[in-house]
């Protein structure tokens, strides 16, 4: 991975908060505890111990999201369950589920409140009855939306628990053959009031971007916010299907994507003015058109 800071951080020892050697360098903990967790020698590390209760809460947020449970408190201490912040609201509409799953390669997932008082889930956290009950306590969940095959592992379990419809695109149907609703082709489809599915083949054959209320863009692994470049990027080094197809999909779709919040499965999130998001997406179309196939290389991701 590329170092995202301008300094050379130093990992702390196991005497305090630390990241154990199961870390896969997925970036989730760095998103949630910036300044406390950074990248060191190709993995996350605690680079500074918390100074107050607010920073302790940040480290707990990172710990309860980490898919390998690698963010650990000081020796002799246990994580405080009362400091589990999930679902963690970004605003009155969208919350981060946390509790990322090993079977989805640590993908972020989201709850989206609807005007009816119900919710939809975009991708899924690790499966847990206790988590499902916690999410459902905020309102019934009508739909579980899968962005692509890599994030499908727990879709059926959550959909069945909620009595919800499970959605996936036909291109990735093999990952969820018992889906209740199958998106087809490349035309945008409104799947429930204010929520539109935009098929975007490229990262996988059946990748989909979901946009809610022309404000929230759930981009799966099709594109994300890179702290390294300070821009919206595609993961050109981890494109399973076709970078050329992704370029064509973006060219076809970008102008129809109206959003202010970019909320990916992997990579960082970003809140932007709508006009700036539109400008950056158009620039992304131009850049992606110049890309050519390359070998898969997880270490080249520009977090």
Secondary structure as UniProt FT lines:
FT   TURN            14..15
FT   STRAND          18..19
FT   TURN            21..22
FT   HELIX           28..32
FT   TURN            35..36
FT   STRAND          37..40
FT   TURN            41..42
FT   STRAND          43..46
FT   HELIX           53..65
FT   TURN            67..68
FT   STRAND          71..72
FT   TURN            75..76
FT   HELIX           81..83
FT   STRAND          88..89
FT   STRAND          94..96
FT   HELIX           102..104
FT   TURN            105..106
FT   STRAND          110..113
FT   TURN            115..116
FT   STRAND          119..122
FT   HELIX           129..136
FT   TURN            137..138
FT   STRAND          141..145
FT   HELIX           149..151
FT   TURN            153..154
FT   HELIX           155..162
FT   STRAND          165..169
FT   HELIX           170..175
FT   TURN            177..178
FT   STRAND          181..183
FT   STRAND          189..192
FT   TURN            193..194
FT   STRAND          195..199
FT   TURN            201..202
FT   TURN            205..206
FT   STRAND          208..212
FT   TURN            213..215
FT   STRAND          216..220
FT   TURN            221..222
FT   STRAND          224..226
FT   TURN            227..230
FT   STRAND          231..233
FT   TURN            236..237
FT   HELIX           243..253
FT   HELIX           254..256
FT   STRAND          261..264
FT   STRAND          270..271
FT   HELIX           274..288
FT   TURN            289..290
FT   HELIX           298..300
//
